[in-house]
Amino acid sequence: MSSNDEKIQVEGIIKEALPNATFKVEISLPSKTPEEAQKRVILAHISGKMRIYHIKILPGDRVKVELSPYDLTKGRITYRSK
């Protein structure tokens, strides 16, 4: 059914922290040329492992986000860069 091959992985910056471990993340969707890159703000929640290990995420952090190809407005934060 669902596999990692279908997920879109992008990097983004946390813009705002919302209740229930949800964040507004600014991402740029990949395109053929850098000039055409689309900047978007999406809603993303923390993945299960990050929640279990109490990884703290603050506004301004760089994160990796997984998006479903079916809904590009919601995502899951899978990694926080140092």
C-alpha positions in Angstrom: 0.0 0.0 0.0 2.1 2.9 1.3 5.9 2.8 0.9 8.7 5.2 1.3 9.1 5.3 -2.5 5.9 7.3 -2.8 6.9 9.9 -0.2 8.3 13.3 -1.2 11.2 14.4 1.0 12.0 18.1 1.2 13.9 20.4 3.6 12.2 23.3 5.3 12.5 25.9 8.1 10.1 26.0 11.1 8.2 29.3 11.1 5.8 28.8 13.9 5.0 26.3 16.7 1.3 25.4 17.1 -0.5 23.3 19.7 -0.3 19.5 19.7 3.2 19.2 18.3 2.1 20.8 15.0 4.3 23.3 13.2 4.1 25.7 10.2 7.1 24.9 8.0 8.3 26.9 5.0 9.4 24.5 2.2 10.5 24.9 -1.4 9.1 22.2 -3.6 11.7 20.7 -6.1 11.5 21.9 -9.7 13.6 21.7 -12.8 15.4 25.1 -12.2 16.1 26.9 -8.9 14.3 30.0 -10.2 11.0 28.0 -10.5 11.2 26.6 -7.0 7.9 27.2 -5.2 8.0 28.4 -1.6 5.1 27.2 0.5 4.0 27.1 4.1 2.6 23.8 5.2 1.4 22.2 8.4 3.5 19.4 9.7 3.5 17.1 12.8 6.3 15.3 14.5 7.0 11.7 13.6 6.5 9.0 16.2 10.2 8.4 17.0 10.9 12.1 17.4 7.9 12.2 19.8 9.1 9.2 21.8 12.7 10.5 22.2 11.4 14.1 23.1 13.3 15.8 20.2 12.7 19.6 20.8 11.9 21.7 17.7 12.0 25.5 17.8 11.2 28.2 15.3 14.2 28.7 12.9 15.3 25.0 13.0 16.0 23.3 9.7 14.0 20.0 9.3 13.3 17.3 6.8 9.7 16.8 6.0 7.9 13.9 4.3 5.0 14.8 2.0 2.4 12.6 0.5 2.0 13.0 -3.3 -1.8 13.2 -2.7 -1.8 16.2 -0.3 1.1 18.6 -0.5 -0.3 20.8 2.3 0.4 18.5 5.2 3.6 16.7 6.2 5.5 14.7 8.8 8.8 16.0 10.3 11.3 13.2 10.3 14.6 14.9 11.1 15.9 18.1 12.8 19.2 19.4 11.5 21.8 20.7 14.0 
